[in-house]
Amino acid sequence: MLALLVLSGCLMPSPSTPVFVDQRAGDFWSGRGQLIEVSEDRSRCRVAVRDRSLIVVKLWIDCAWVHPRHERS
């Protein structure tokens, strides 16, 4: 049942949430980023993440590579 929820996008974090972008989605500095928006069909996510030059880039990627990130207090 949990796998079905994940695949349907029900567990996708809301916009402005800190996320981890899987390295398989691109060549990033650390993968730590922020979710900007999610497409209507919940298959593509727009994220802001630092590239290897430490420049923040905003790009659309497959939501399968975006994971919620829990900040430590």
C-alpha positions in Angstrom: 0.0 0.0 0.0 2.8 2.4 0.9 4.5 1.8 -2.5 1.2 2.7 -4.2 1.0 6.0 -2.3 4.6 6.8 -3.2 4.1 6.0 -6.9 0.9 8.1 -7.1 2.7 11.1 -5.7 0.6 11.4 -2.5 3.7 11.6 -0.4 5.3 14.4 -2.4 6.4 17.3 -0.2 4.7 20.7 -0.6 6.4 23.6 -2.4 9.1 25.5 -0.4 10.1 22.3 1.3 13.8 21.4 1.7 14.4 18.4 -0.4 17.3 16.1 -1.4 17.7 15.7 -5.2 19.2 12.3 -6.1 22.5 12.5 -8.0 21.0 10.4 -10.8 19.0 13.6 -11.8 22.1 15.6 -12.5 25.6 16.7 -11.3 25.0 18.7 -8.2 27.2 20.0 -5.4 25.4 18.2 -2.5 21.9 17.4 -3.7 20.4 19.6 -1.0 17.8 21.8 -2.6 14.3 23.3 -2.4 11.1 22.2 -4.1 9.7 25.1 -6.0 6.6 23.5 -7.7 5.1 20.3 -8.9 3.5 19.7 -12.3 -0.2 19.1 -12.4 0.3 15.4 -13.2 2.8 15.2 -10.3 5.4 13.6 -12.5 7.8 16.6 -12.8 9.2 18.7 -10.0 10.9 22.1 -10.3 13.7 22.4 -7.8 16.4 24.9 -6.9 19.8 23.2 -6.3 23.5 24.2 -6.4 25.5 22.9 -9.4 29.2 22.0 -9.1 30.1 25.7 -9.6 28.0 26.5 -6.5 25.5 28.4 -8.7 21.9 27.9 -7.8 20.0 26.5 -10.8 16.3 26.0 -11.1 15.3 23.0 -13.2 12.5 20.5 -13.9 13.3 16.9 -13.1 11.4 13.7 -12.6 9.8 13.6 -9.2 11.1 10.1 -8.6 14.5 11.8 -7.9 13.2 14.2 -5.3 13.0 13.1 -1.7 11.9 15.0 1.5 14.8 16.3 3.6 14.5 16.5 7.4 16.4 19.4 8.9 18.2 18.9 12.1 17.5 21.4 14.9 
